[in-house]
Every structure is written in structure tokens, then in C-alpha cells.
């Protein structure tokens, strides 16, 4: 919805006290904006590493849970991916998005590889999800400076190797490289 010029002018003419009251009332309706302003204005971007570590801690904690089925395992991963997305939404942390998504994929593959392989007959959606997440990571990595590649090379190649050899060989074959950087 567009704000009319008249409304903008009327709001501009309000006293600071009235503007503050309106702003605080509107902020209550948008928790995402509150979190973003908290990060930008109060923390002034200084808490980026702590925020990353908090999401990483959640990933490691959830990865320890024993999976009930491939579907529930994927639901846990999707829930954690939503936390990563929220982190990026508040902080604009593009490198953190790559770092945390790689951590998510690697930790879950390390913790649950045997379970996934034993349940491949009913893990089509999970296989598809893992390959798609890896495609997104590789796409985002390609936009980063090449000096950062060395930092992520081991994780990326571990995940690619597991996807190609054990978890989703048919799906990964046509969509993912076998080694990175290619």
C-alpha cells in the first residue's frame, strides 16, 4: 500500500512525542523489524559473531537428536535453515549464511549418515532437499571472493563426496560437481 503525499506531510508535522508513540506502536506489529533495529542500532553490528555462534549451537544441539524418520530429519533441518534465514534477515550476514548452511549439512551428514543410507528407500524428499541446499550454497559461494574458498573447501568437498557416493548419487550426478572448486 502506498503512503500518500498528504499523509507523509501530516506525519512529518506531528510532534516528536507523537511520532515516537506511533513508531513504537507500529514496531510492536513487526518483530522482524524490532530484531533488525536491535542489531543495527543497539548492538551496532558488534554481536554478529555471537549471533552466528548461537545459531551454530542450535544446529549442533538438534543434530544430536535421534531421527524418527527421514521426513522428521528433514523437518529438523528445515527448521534450522529457517533460523539461518532469520539470522541473515536481521544481520545481512551473507558469509554467515554460507558458513552456517555448510555446518548444518556437514553436521547432519556426520551424525546421521548411517540412518540416511539405511532409509534411502523412503528418503527421496530428504535427498532432494540436501542436493538443493548444496546447490544454493555453491551458488552463493560463487559470488564470494575466491580468497574465502580455502576456508570452505574441506566442508564443501566432504558434503559433495557424501551426496555423490552414499546419500543421493543419482540426484547429485547431474546437478552437483564431484569436487569444488571445479
Steps between C-alpha positions, in 0.01 A plus 500: 500500500635841405521785745345813355692827491238656727544231763878532487469873550253458787731251673797733451307776674437290811699573813795274583303353789208407275737355236672291767166366626398404147837343426496287814142385431595403146815321613294274725334367183829404336735283712739457206550874479553515877774238476665673206495839676631338819795362302568816300429775753562351842762234432643703209602181321740401777310183591530332160736227620291428809187474287677261261620290792148483644362361173795259474428381855136433405612303195735281703239447771221394263738279300551286811135396506430151375290520183164327490479497121665670202203737489547611859873537444427728206249697708769561762740617230239729345422650839869573555528641150220740594714613797788563259268699273378704796861568604580627150181705488598688817874529442550489120776245574555335160820323601330375817220354288751291307692404812190398695339311212820303444511426873138384487562265208830366629388440858180325395687283250765412758246422772238322290672360191441139600131571575453679167671225300298230679178686415574607142197307378279758674722807489430649155389835638797515738740420216342773288522747789868427567595538134301822468658651814843415362415659166400819680824502701712453187311778325557738791864395530557582134407861580753525784862600463725210401723554805217358713487177301784343698306550822202299372669250269521211749134528608371539145699202371398281795133574433536453124677167549227369733223617269665343194600170656248414770204734549374610159725373219236517225374844602847646551643358178337752266474796734812520718871492421697210647769735629514870589641732381464327167 
